[in-house]
Amino acid sequence: MSDAIVVRYRTKPEAAEENQRLIEAVFAALAAAKPAELNYTAYRLEDGVTFVHAASGAGRAALGEVAAFQEFQRDIAARVETGPDAVPASVVGTYAS
């Protein structure tokens, strides 16, 4: 049984900054809404155009209800070269200090 979703994709070079801006808006909205039982992380890899998102927790369905996340998803096909590829995953361990 998966308890997380991991999504990976590569943006077009000219769309990477806009993609990051949209992701940052999602995190600002999440900070304001504070949905319960949601762990969400987004990474921009060293190449500058590959992004990886991971969502876990019982509240991960709440992510789709956030207006900023809907805006992020709206034109994703126009921003990406490959993906997005979403795969179920199981959390093996996590640590935060």
C-alpha positions as CSV (number, residue, x, y, z in Angstrom):
1,M,0.0,0.0,0.0
2,S,1.4,3.4,-0.9
3,D,1.3,6.2,1.5
4,A,2.9,8.8,-0.7
5,I,3.0,10.0,-4.3
6,V,6.2,11.1,-6.0
7,V,6.0,13.2,-9.2
8,R,9.0,13.9,-11.4
9,Y,9.1,16.0,-14.5
10,R,11.4,18.2,-16.6
11,T,10.3,21.7,-17.6
12,K,11.3,23.5,-20.7
13,P,14.3,25.8,-19.9
14,E,12.3,29.0,-20.5
15,A,9.5,27.7,-18.2
16,A,11.6,26.7,-15.1
17,E,11.4,30.0,-13.3
18,E,7.7,30.3,-13.8
19,N,7.2,26.8,-12.6
20,Q,9.2,27.6,-9.4
21,R,7.1,30.7,-8.9
22,L,3.9,28.7,-9.1
23,I,5.3,26.1,-6.7
24,E,6.3,28.8,-4.2
25,A,2.7,30.1,-4.4
26,V,1.4,26.7,-3.5
27,F,3.6,26.6,-0.4
28,A,2.4,30.1,0.6
29,A,-1.2,28.9,0.3
30,L,-0.4,25.8,2.3
31,A,1.2,27.9,5.0
32,A,-2.0,30.0,5.2
33,A,-4.4,27.1,5.0
34,K,-2.5,24.7,7.2
35,P,-4.2,21.5,6.0
36,A,-3.9,18.7,8.5
37,E,-1.9,15.5,8.0
38,L,-0.2,16.6,4.8
39,N,3.5,16.4,4.2
40,Y,4.5,18.0,0.9
41,T,8.0,18.7,-0.5
42,A,9.1,20.0,-3.8
43,Y,12.7,19.9,-5.2
44,R,14.3,21.6,-8.1
45,L,17.3,19.5,-9.1
46,E,20.8,20.7,-9.9
47,D,20.1,20.8,-13.7
48,G,17.6,23.6,-13.0
49,V,14.8,22.1,-15.1
50,T,13.9,18.9,-13.3
51,F,11.4,19.0,-10.4
52,V,10.4,16.3,-8.0
53,H,7.4,16.6,-5.7
54,A,6.5,14.3,-2.8
55,A,3.2,14.3,-1.0
56,S,2.3,12.0,1.9
57,G,0.0,11.7,4.8
58,A,-3.8,11.2,5.2
59,G,-4.4,14.8,4.2
60,R,-2.7,14.7,0.8
61,A,-6.1,14.9,-1.0
62,A,-6.4,18.4,0.4
63,L,-3.6,19.5,-1.9
64,G,-5.9,19.3,-4.9
65,E,-8.4,21.6,-3.2
66,V,-5.8,24.5,-2.8
67,A,-6.5,27.1,-5.5
68,A,-2.7,27.8,-6.0
69,F,-2.1,24.1,-6.6
70,Q,-4.9,24.1,-9.2
71,E,-3.3,27.1,-10.8
72,F,0.1,25.3,-10.8
73,Q,-1.5,22.2,-12.5
74,R,-3.6,24.2,-15.0
75,D,-0.9,24.8,-17.7
76,I,1.7,22.2,-16.7
77,A,1.6,20.5,-20.1
78,A,2.8,23.8,-21.7
79,R,5.7,24.1,-19.2
80,V,7.1,20.5,-19.4
81,E,9.4,18.6,-21.8
82,T,8.9,15.3,-20.0
83,G,6.4,14.0,-17.5
84,P,4.9,14.5,-15.1
85,D,5.3,11.0,-14.0
86,A,3.5,10.2,-10.8
87,V,4.3,7.0,-8.9
88,P,3.0,5.6,-5.6
89,A,5.7,5.2,-3.0
90,S,6.0,4.0,0.6
91,V,7.7,6.1,3.2
92,V,10.7,4.1,4.6
93,G,11.8,6.8,7.0
94,T,11.8,10.5,7.5
95,Y,13.8,12.8,9.8
96,A,13.3,16.5,10.5
97,S,15.1,18.7,13.0
